Amino acid sequence: MQEKLEKILSEAKEQLGKATQLSETEEIRVKFLGKKGELTSILRSMGKLEPDERKKLGLAANNARNEIEAMLEEKKDTVKGKAKELKLKAETIDVTEPGKELKLGSKHPITVTIEEMTNIFESMGFSVTEGPEVETVFYNFDALNAAPNHPARDMTDTFYINKDVILRTQTSPVQARTLEKEKPPIMILAPGRCFRCDTPDATHSPMFHQIEGMVVDEGITMGDLRGVLDRFAKEMFGSEVKTKFRPHHFPFTEPSAEMDVSCFKCGGKGCRVCKGSGWIEVLGCGMIHPNVLKIGGIDTEKYTGFAFGIGVERIAMLKYGIDDIRLMYENDMRFIDQFK
Ligand code: DAH
């Protein structure tokens, strides 16, 4: 019996020595100390022994059990400690590792261009305002002196929501809205989206952007218009560019003009950008038609004004050498990233 106890003890010691998992220590506990365990069965069989023998062996068996229990506890502690150590090691953060590169977005060329143009005009005293993209026929056409049979009103040119409501075809209705609610001196800039029934190609898109400008005050002349727009052209395309004004027609201005800038690519000699002419058309402008001022409630005896409208895409394409307007709306990061 004594020998058996010693054997159990040394076996338990040996097995526990090899154990590395909590589940293993539990198996060992069951094997030796469980209900059907080896030591338990010895303790059970103790009843059959002589009292003297029982006392002696009982003591030894109890000692053996205590010893195994103590060893089990110790092993459990070390196994738990090891597991914790491993976990901590796995969770360590190496602060010297280089970080992951986060991809930063960049501004769209349209945004960049609007901001640049806006800054130039703001530096001359213009303030930015906005109007609705879903506009009434009244503000988009009637209040801008467009004849009832003007071709731009046609359903083939304009997106109609119903007979009175459309998607604005130009930013000019912001002129009419501003005249209605503000008193001169007025000096506003209105960037925004416009819509026309155009089939997309390299230079057309059914949605595009314009920047409208308007100045109304006492004594405003065509000279002011030329001064402001010439300054804009030089800031935008370079101080060496020249401007020229060609007569044109718009219903809401009289006289009306288109402004060309001397080609900033070839300096006027003629190249692909200016299509050989040395000049590039950049905007429409004119002195505000008295009818437009009157509809807006402005005293035309006292006040005059000028206005202009600039196509943002066209300016961006010229400035950045983009040869297809559709690239602007594809949102391909490889394209947009070039305008950082
Ligand atoms: N609204 C015109 C267009 O879309 C551009 C324009 C021309 C605006 C002359 C103006 C202007 O304010 O005076 O073609």
Residues whose N, C-alpha, C, O or C-beta is under 5 A from the ligand:
A	BS01	DAH	T169 Q170 S172 G213 F250 T253 G284 C285 G286 A307 F308 G309
